[in-house]
């Protein structure tokens, strides 16, 4: 599954995404807002996160998705957004997300959240 917006592609992770993940997640202002995110964030942390996320996608656990947020113009992963506890009857779910600090205040997370909630 892949979602696309005007500026973003929300997609499954790739092993090659680790550098972009480390760049964004290693910033203290990002890490301090995510429960369980290690700081400093290292290559091994990114590889473990990617491996876990790929495994979830392969298991096709309904109602639990983690998308990597790729900025189309740079072909770069700038963050991640998860949606879980999806209740199709009430059309609700819980989201969690983070974005590389360099991309804050540009509306990217709002754009991503709208896409996963449609």
Phi and psi in degrees as GROMACS dihedral restraints (atoms count N, CA, C in turn):
[ dihedral_restraints ]
;  ai    aj    ak    al  type     phi  dphi    fc
    3     4     5     6     1  -142.8    20    10
    4     5     6     7     1   137.6    20    10
    6     7     8     9     1  -115.8    20    10
    7     8     9    10     1   143.7    20    10
    9    10    11    12     1  -130.5    20    10
   10    11    12    13     1   137.7    20    10
   12    13    14    15     1  -120.5    20    10
   13    14    15    16     1  -172.6    20    10
   15    16    17    18     1   -59.1    20    10
   16    17    18    19     1   -42.5    20    10
   18    19    20    21     1  -114.6    20    10
   19    20    21    22     1    -9.0    20    10
   21    22    23    24     1  -127.6    20    10
   22    23    24    25     1   156.2    20    10
   24    25    26    27     1  -122.9    20    10
   25    26    27    28     1   123.9    20    10
   27    28    29    30     1  -101.6    20    10
   28    29    30    31     1   118.6    20    10
   30    31    32    33     1  -146.3    20    10
   31    32    33    34     1   173.4    20    10
   33    34    35    36     1   -67.6    20    10
   34    35    36    37     1   153.4    20    10
   36    37    38    39     1   -74.6    20    10
   37    38    39    40     1   159.3    20    10
   39    40    41    42     1  -125.4    20    10
   40    41    42    43     1   148.5    20    10
   42    43    44    45     1   -56.9    20    10
   43    44    45    46     1   -32.5    20    10
   45    46    47    48     1   -72.1    20    10
   46    47    48    49     1    -4.9    20    10
   48    49    50    51     1   -78.2    20    10
   49    50    51    52     1    -5.3    20    10
   51    52    53    54     1   -57.2    20    10
   52    53    54    55     1   -38.6    20    10
   54    55    56    57     1   -63.5    20    10
   55    56    57    58     1   -43.2    20    10
   57    58    59    60     1   -65.0    20    10
   58    59    60    61     1   -38.8    20    10
   60    61    62    63     1   -65.7    20    10
   61    62    63    64     1   -45.8    20    10
   63    64    65    66     1   -60.5    20    10
   64    65    66    67     1   -44.0    20    10
   66    67    68    69     1   -57.3    20    10
   67    68    69    70     1   -47.1    20    10
   69    70    71    72     1   -76.3    20    10
   70    71    72    73     1   -41.0    20    10
   72    73    74    75     1   -81.0    20    10
   73    74    75    76     1   -16.5    20    10
   75    76    77    78     1   -78.7    20    10
   76    77    78    79     1   -11.4    20    10
   78    79    80    81     1   -72.3    20    10
   79    80    81    82     1   125.6    20    10
   81    82    83    84     1   -57.2    20    10
   82    83    84    85     1   -39.9    20    10
   84    85    86    87     1   -63.7    20    10
   85    86    87    88     1   -23.5    20    10
   87    88    89    90     1   -82.1    20    10
   88    89    90    91     1   -50.7    20    10
   90    91    92    93     1   -60.6    20    10
   91    92    93    94     1   -37.1    20    10
   93    94    95    96     1   -66.7    20    10
   94    95    96    97     1   -17.0    20    10
   96    97    98    99     1   -95.8    20    10
   97    98    99   100     1    -4.4    20    10
   99   100   101   102     1  -114.7    20    10
  100   101   102   103     1   114.3    20    10
  102   103   104   105     1   -59.4    20    10
  103   104   105   106     1   125.7    20    10
  105   106   107   108     1    85.8    20    10
  106   107   108   109     1    -1.6    20    10
  108   109   110   111     1   -80.8    20    10
  109   110   111   112     1   120.9    20    10
  111   112   113   114     1   -69.7    20    10
  112   113   114   115     1   154.1    20    10
  114   115   116   117     1  -143.6    20    10
  115   116   117   118     1   125.2    20    10
  117   118   119   120     1   -71.5    20    10
  118   119   120   121     1   150.2    20    10
  120   121   122   123     1   -94.1    20    10
  121   122   123   124     1   126.1    20    10
  123   124   125   126     1  -118.4    20    10
  124   125   126   127     1   173.7    20    10
  126   127   128   129     1   -53.9    20    10
  127   128   129   130     1   -44.1    20    10
  129   130   131   132     1   -61.1    20    10
  130   131   132   133     1   -38.4    20    10
  132   133   134   135     1   -62.7    20    10
  133   134   135   136     1   -44.5    20    10
  135   136   137   138     1   -65.3    20    10
  136   137   138   139     1   -43.4    20    10
  138   139   140   141     1   -62.7    20    10
  139   140   141   142     1   -40.1    20    10
  141   142   143   144     1   -65.6    20    10
  142   143   144   145     1   -42.5    20    10
  144   145   146   147     1   -62.4    20    10
  145   146   147   148     1   -44.9    20    10
  147   148   149   150     1   -64.4    20    10
  148   149   150   151     1   -44.5    20    10
  150   151   152   153     1   -60.6    20    10
  151   152   153   154     1   -45.6    20    10
  153   154   155   156     1   -62.6    20    10
  154   155   156   157     1   -41.4    20    10
  156   157   158   159     1   -69.4    20    10
  157   158   159   160     1   -40.6    20    10
  159   160   161   162     1   -61.3    20    10
  160   161   162   163     1   -41.8    20    10
  162   163   164   165     1   -60.8    20    10
  163   164   165   166     1   -42.8    20    10
  165   166   167   168     1   -61.5    20    10
  166   167   168   169     1   -42.5    20    10
  168   169   170   171     1   -63.5    20    10
  169   170   171   172     1   -40.3    20    10
  171   172   173   174     1   -66.8    20    10
  172   173   174   175     1   -33.0    20    10
  174   175   176   177     1   -75.4    20    10
  175   176   177   178     1   -13.9    20    10
  177   178   179   180     1    51.1    20    10
  178   179   180   181     1    50.7    20    10
  180   181   182   183     1   -71.6    20    10
  181   182   183   184     1   111.1    20    10
  183   184   185   186     1   -66.8    20    10
  184   185   186   187     1   135.0    20    10
  186   187   188   189     1    85.4    20    10
  187   188   189   190     1    12.6    20    10
  189   190   191   192     1  -145.3    20    10
  190   191   192   193     1   100.9    20    10
  192   193   194   195     1  -129.6    20    10
  193   194   195   196     1   138.7    20    10
  195   196   197   198     1  -122.0    20    10
  196   197   198   199     1   119.5    20    10
  198   199   200   201     1  -105.5    20    10
  199   200   201   202     1   140.2    20    10
  201   202   203   204     1   -88.5    20    10
  202   203   204   205     1   138.0    20    10
  204   205   206   207     1   -97.3    20    10
  205   206   207   208     1   111.7    20    10
  207   208   209   210     1  -105.4    20    10
  208   209   210   211     1   128.4    20    10
  210   211   212   213     1   -81.9    20    10
  211   212   213   214     1   115.5    20    10
  213   214   215   216     1   -55.8    20    10
  214   215   216   217     1   -45.0    20    10
  216   217   218   219     1   -64.7    20    10
  217   218   219   220     1   -25.0    20    10
  219   220   221   222     1  -112.4    20    10
  220   221   222   223     1    -7.1    20    10
  222   223   224   225     1    50.5    20    10
  223   224   225   226     1    49.4    20    10
  225   226   227   228     1  -136.5    20    10
  226   227   228   229     1   139.9    20    10
  228   229   230   231     1   -79.1    20    10
  229   230   231   232     1   123.8    20    10
  231   232   233   234     1  -113.0    20    10
  232   233   234   235     1     1.5    20    10
  234   235   236   237     1   170.1    20    10
  235   236   237   238     1  -167.4    20    10
  237   238   239   240     1  -146.6    20    10
  238   239   240   241     1   153.0    20    10
  240   241   242   243     1  -141.2    20    10
  241   242   243   244     1   132.6    20    10
  243   244   245   246     1  -116.1    20    10
  244   245   246   247     1   149.0    20    10
  246   247   248   249     1  -133.2    20    10
  247   248   249   250     1   130.9    20    10
  249   250   251   252     1  -146.8    20    10
  250   251   252   253     1  -178.6    20    10
  252   253   254   255     1    52.6    20    10
  253   254   255   256     1    42.8    20    10
  255   256   257   258     1   -74.2    20    10
  256   257   258   259     1   128.2    20    10
  258   259   260   261     1  -115.4    20    10
  259   260   261   262     1   102.8    20    10
  261   262   263   264     1   -66.1    20    10
  262   263   264   265     1   -27.5    20    10
  264   265   266   267     1   -67.2    20    10
  265   266   267   268     1   -49.5    20    10
  267   268   269   270     1   -91.0    20    10
  268   269   270   271     1    -4.1    20    10
  270   271   272   273     1    57.9    20    10
  271   272   273   274     1    48.1    20    10
  273   274   275   276     1  -127.7    20    10
  274   275   276   277     1   163.7    20    10
  276   277   278   279     1  -167.9    20    10
  277   278   279   280     1   169.9    20    10
  279   280   281   282     1  -110.6    20    10
  280   281   282   283     1   134.4    20    10
  282   283   284   285     1  -116.5    20    10
  283   284   285   286     1   151.8    20    10
  285   286   287   288     1  -139.2    20    10
  286   287   288   289     1   147.0    20    10
  288   289   290   291     1  -160.8    20    10
  289   290   291   292     1   162.6    20    10
  291   292   293   294     1  -151.7    20    10
  292   293   294   295     1   156.9    20    10
  294   295   296   297     1  -144.1    20    10
  295   296   297   298     1   143.4    20    10
  297   298   299   300     1   -51.4    20    10
  298   299   300   301     1   131.8    20    10
  300   301   302   303     1   -57.6    20    10
  301   302   303   304     1   -29.7    20    10
  303   304   305   306     1   -61.2    20    10
  304   305   306   307     1   -19.1    20    10
  306   307   308   309     1  -110.0    20    10
  307   308   309   310     1     9.6    20    10
  309   310   311   312     1   -65.1    20    10
  310   311   312   313     1   153.9    20    10
  312   313   314   315     1    64.9    20    10
  313   314   315   316     1    32.1    20    10
  315   316   317   318     1  -121.1    20    10
  316   317   318   319     1     3.1    20    10
  318   319   320   321     1    81.3    20    10
  319   320   321   322     1     8.0    20    10
  321   322   323   324     1   -65.6    20    10
  322   323   324   325     1   -41.6    20    10
  324   325   326   327     1   -69.4    20    10
  325   326   327   328     1   -37.9    20    10
  327   328   329   330     1   -60.5    20    10
  328   329   330   331     1   -44.2    20    10
  330   331   332   333     1   -60.7    20    10
  331   332   333   334     1   -42.4    20    10
  333   334   335   336     1   -67.7    20    10
  334   335   336   337     1   -42.6    20    10
  336   337   338   339     1   -65.7    20    10
  337   338   339   340     1   -39.1    20    10
  339   340   341   342     1   -61.0    20    10
  340   341   342   343     1   -42.0    20    10
  342   343   344   345     1   -63.3    20    10
  343   344   345   346     1   -42.7    20    10
  345   346   347   348     1   -76.4    20    10
  346   347   348   349     1   -16.6    20    10
  348   349   350   351     1   -96.0    20    10
  349   350   351   352     1    -2.6    20    10
